[in-house]
Amino acid sequence: MIIQNAPVDPLSDLLAMVHAKPACSVRLEAGGAWSLRFRPQSCKFNVVRKGECWLVVGDDRRSLRAGDCVVIKDCAEFVLTSDPTLKPVDAALAFGDDALAGRYGVGRDVELLGGSVTFGPEGATQVLDLLPSTLVIEGAATAAAPLGWLLGQLDSEWKGGKAGSRAACDDILRLMFVHALRAHLETLGENAPGWIGGLSDPPLAAAIRAIHADPVRIWRLKDLADIAGQSRSTFAARFRERVAATPIEYATGWRLTIAASRLRAGRESASSIAGSLGFLSDSAFGAAFKRKFGLSPGQYRAAAGPRATSEAVSPAAPEMVPA
């Protein structure tokens, strides 16, 4: 179904551009005295389906209860445990014969569902920079209401085992990640970092949405200031303060993010992409692209490999265990 005249949504644009997708759906049951160490290699998303446990990241300890959602972005390792004083063992021990369903300890006191969220390289930092290293959304919080409903659907799919259940679980996990990200940003409000914080400022939001609605246009400062209803000097200073970039830098950066995504898809030449995105010459496009990504368009495509956007991570890989 195609929604006609859908409102411009910069966050959705970015999530689509970076190919945010779940790499795997997994389940972990544990009981008695247990402690598991995880070494994530990607952004992890988990929900506590049943029971209680502790999350330990470095010197920080956090109690988790049924309904709580956890996103872990960039720590070297973390521990899930029944008791923070216990010495943890490698989580791989819980996933012997089945990489998608783990069990450890005595009994089934705790159950977690989760997996990994991966991103394409273009714009990935723009998503990850929106998150703290560790994000916990409590199930009792108002913002967690949609997550609670989705958790029920995820649990139903896991237990139902119907045709297509794995695909359904992956899609539900991706949607839960989006809701967790949204809930976090709503709590930050005007204090949200970078461009997402600009969306809470109506004049800046109008300009940002205009850029996303027409990314091919070669935007001038006056055009964007008029949309924001401000003088050029006031708008430019306000935009740079909130977004940490000039309006023109933001517009150009978004065009280049689109270009990178299209290069990875591998269906168009760099010259065709440059022309369709309004760059005056291939050399101008190449220079701007290299400034942002550190590689020329050709090098970037070669590094991505053929049909890079369809690459999948093996469900048996170590990073696929709950994290």
ABEGO torsion letter per residue (X at the ends): XBBBGBBBBAAAAAAAAAGBBBABBBBBBBBEBBBBBBBBABBBBBBBABEBBBBBBEABBBBBBBGBBBBBAABABBBBBABAABBBBBAAAABBABAABBBBEBEBABBBBEEBBBBBABGAAAAAAABBABBBBBAABAAAAAAAAAAAAAAAAAAAGBBGAAAAAAAAAAAAAAAAAAAAAAAAEAABBEAAAAAABAAAAAAAAAAAABAABBBBAAAAAAAAGBBAAAAAAAAAAAAGBBAAAAAAAAAAAAAAAAAAAGABBAAAAAAAAGBABAAAAAAAAAAAAGBBAAAAAAAAEBGAAABBBBAABAAABBX
